[in-house]
Amino acid sequence: MTRNITTLAVLVVLAGCAMGRTTPAPIEERSLKPVTRKAAPVAPKVQPAVPRDPRLPVVNALPDPESPLERARPLTAPEPLPALEIKPLDQSAAIARPPAAAKLLADAEVALQAGRRAEARAKLERALEVSPRDAELWFQLAKISEADGNWKQAKALAERSNSLAATGSPLATASAALREKAAAALTAR
């Protein structure tokens, strides 16, 4: 059925194309009078503000490209890179906590005091998106994981906090202690 409809539609279109036009096509007026056309206006020549000294060479806007022979250079082995010295991050300088992260940390502490650990965890995770190199945020998140009994996560978060904390700081000591406590809890299982 659809094949018949398609065939009929094609035939109607072809029949419409085959029919002659009822109105003649527009034809230019062709009279015996000669047609005079206006010439296009010619732009006046612009004279340079400063006359050019004919003794000076003409400077093109772009330099001539190198010839293929100048570009063809023999391939040589690249020079070895100098040895890089990896220095640890200066952990003595405290990272300035952005105001948004400080507000989220304060909100997380209020939620912890009210016993809403899931809300506190969400606030700390959001604060870490704002300030991912803040060791205290990682430590607080590790303490929440410890309270939840998730020792594997607590250990990983404490390690991250310890790696970001200044060496010898109270935060580094607390992070190391929490990491050891979590490791002991994992081996006791």
Secondary structure as the mmCIF struct_conf table of DSSP 4:
data_model
#
loop_
_struct_conf.conf_type_id
_struct_conf.id
_struct_conf.beg_label_comp_id
_struct_conf.beg_label_asym_id
_struct_conf.beg_label_seq_id
_struct_conf.end_label_comp_id
_struct_conf.end_label_asym_id
_struct_conf.end_label_seq_id
HELX_RH_AL_P HELX_RH_AL_P1 THR A 2 ALA A 18
BEND BEND1 MET A 19 MET A 19
HELX_LH_PP_P HELX_LH_PP_P1 GLY A 20 ARG A 21
BEND BEND2 THR A 22 THR A 23
HELX_LH_PP_P HELX_LH_PP_P2 PRO A 24 PRO A 26
BEND BEND3 LEU A 32 LYS A 33
HELX_LH_PP_P HELX_LH_PP_P3 PRO A 34 THR A 36
HELX_LH_PP_P HELX_LH_PP_P4 LYS A 38 PRO A 48
BEND BEND4 ALA A 49 VAL A 50
HELX_LH_PP_P HELX_LH_PP_P5 PRO A 51 ASP A 53
TURN_TY1_P TURN_TY1_P1 PRO A 54 ARG A 55
BEND BEND5 LEU A 56 LEU A 56
HELX_LH_PP_P HELX_LH_PP_P6 PRO A 57 ASN A 60
BEND BEND6 ALA A 61 LEU A 62
HELX_LH_PP_P HELX_LH_PP_P7 PRO A 63 SER A 67
HELX_RH_AL_P HELX_RH_AL_P2 PRO A 68 ARG A 71
HELX_LH_PP_P HELX_LH_PP_P8 ALA A 77 LEU A 84
TURN_TY1_P TURN_TY1_P2 GLN A 91 SER A 92
BEND BEND7 ALA A 93 ALA A 93
HELX_LH_PP_P HELX_LH_PP_P9 ALA A 94 PRO A 98
HELX_RH_AL_P HELX_RH_AL_P3 PRO A 99 GLN A 113
TURN_TY1_P TURN_TY1_P3 ALA A 114 GLY A 115
HELX_RH_AL_P HELX_RH_AL_P4 ARG A 117 VAL A 130
TURN_TY1_P TURN_TY1_P4 PRO A 132 ARG A 133
HELX_RH_AL_P HELX_RH_AL_P5 ALA A 135 ASP A 148
TURN_TY1_P TURN_TY1_P5 GLY A 149 GLY A 149
HELX_RH_AL_P HELX_RH_AL_P6 TRP A 151 LEU A 164
BEND BEND8 ALA A 165 ALA A 165
HELX_LH_PP_P HELX_LH_PP_P10 ALA A 166 ALA A 166
TURN_TY1_P TURN_TY1_P6 THR A 167 GLY A 168
BEND BEND9 SER A 169 SER A 169
HELX_RH_AL_P HELX_RH_AL_P7 PRO A 170 ALA A 188
#
